[in-house]
Amino acid sequence: MRNAFRLGILFLMISGCRDDSNGIFNSLNSMIFKSFGFSLGNNALNLSIKELRLSGNITESEVEIEGQVEEVSSNNTYFVISDQTARLLVVTTDLLPKVRDVVFEKGKGSSVKVIGKVEIGKKGLPFLKASAVTTSESLPEDGQKS
């Protein structure tokens, strides 16, 4: 009983400290994604970057993208990821600084998974507004984990 109470208090403290207007479940889901690299009950579409760019009506949709970091901004507000098909801008301004810094510390060449909402930029190209980012193991060239 006492342990359950402590876990409940810990959960409320963690979820209350997040800068997230989407609710407690999304906060918990985001924390699990950052820690373990997968999400629970998430409706995010798992797409390649090329599929994301070619699909028409996907704006404001949650997607999960995996790729290599190609470029990072000097002020930690965005990075560019690529897979074998295309490149994509990922905006990180909505992430907490601690989460954002994980990607920028690893820098170019690191593998990342990103969950976020698709938005359209000024030139009509899609970009991803990140809600969760985690680094992942590097995959060999054939795409299979070793």
N, C-alpha and C positions, 0 to 999 in steps of 0.2 A: 504494500500500500504506500509506504513511504517512498520507495523507489519510483513508483508510478507518478506520484506527486512531484518529485524532483524532475523527472523526465518531462512532465507537462509544463512545469515552470521554465525549464531549459528551452523547450520548443517555443513557448510564447516569447521568451526573451530573444531568441534567435530570429524568429519570424517578425518580431516587432522592430528589430533594429535594421531591417532591410529598407532601402529606399525603393519600394515597389508598390504600385497602386493596384496590382492585379489580384491581390489576396494572399492568404496564408498558403494555400495549396501551391500556387505558382512560386512562392518564395521557397517552400520546401523542395519542390521539384527542381528549381534552379540550383539549390545547394547540393542536391543529390547529383545533378548533372556535372557540376564543377568538381565534386569529390570522386565520382565513380565513372563518369563518361557516358552515362545513359540516363534516360528520364522515365518517370512513371506516368502512364496515362496521358502522355503528351500527344497532341494532334499535329505535331510538326511533321511536315513532309520531308522525307529524306531524298534530296535531289542532288544531281551533279550541278556544277555551275552552268554548264551549257544548257541543261534542261531548264534551269531557273531563268536564264536569259531568253530562251526561245518560247517559254510559256507565256501566254498573253494575260490572262486574268488572275494573276497570282499576288497582286499587291495587297498589302495588309494581312497576308497569310504568314503563319509561323512555319519556318523551314529549318532544317538541320543540314548544315554544309560541312564537309570535311576537306581540308586541303593544306598546302604548304604556305607558310608566310613568305611573301615575295618582297614586301616593302612595309616599313613602319614609319609613322609620322614622328617628327622630333618632339612633339608635345603630347604624345600618347592619346590622341583623339581618334585615330583610325589606323587600319592596316589593310593591306591588299593580300588576298589569298588566291591561290591558283590550284587547280587540279590538272589532269591531263587534257582537259577540254577547253578551259577558259580561265579568266581572271575575274575577281569580284572585290569591290570596295566594301569593307566592314567598318561601320561607324561605332565607336565604343563610348560615346559621351554619356550614355545612360547607365553604364556599368560603374560599380563602386571602384575607387582607385586601386584597392588591393587586388581585385579580380583583374582589372585592366593591366596591371603591372606584370602579371604572370606571362602574358604574351610578349610584352615589350622587353622583359628580361631575357627571354629565350632568343628573341630576335629573328632575323631572316633564316629561312630554312627549317624552322621548327614546324611540326605538324600540329594542327589545331582542329577542334570541332567547335562549331558555333551554332547556337540557336538564336533566331531573331526574326523580326518582321521585315518583309520585303517592302521597299519603298522605291519610288521613281525619282531620279535626279533631274536636274535642269535640262540636260540634253536627252532625256527620255530613256536613259539607261538605268537598270535596276541596281540598287545597293541594299545592303543588309544592315539594319539597325539592331545591334547585338543585345540580347537580354541575358545570355549566358555564354561563357567561353571556357573551354578546357583544353589543355594540351593532351595529345595522344601519342601513342607509340608510333615511331616511323614505320611505314610499310615498305617492304621491298618493292622493286620495280614491277613485279607481277601483280601487286595489289593484295597479296595474301599475307596474313600475319605469320611470322615464323615461330 
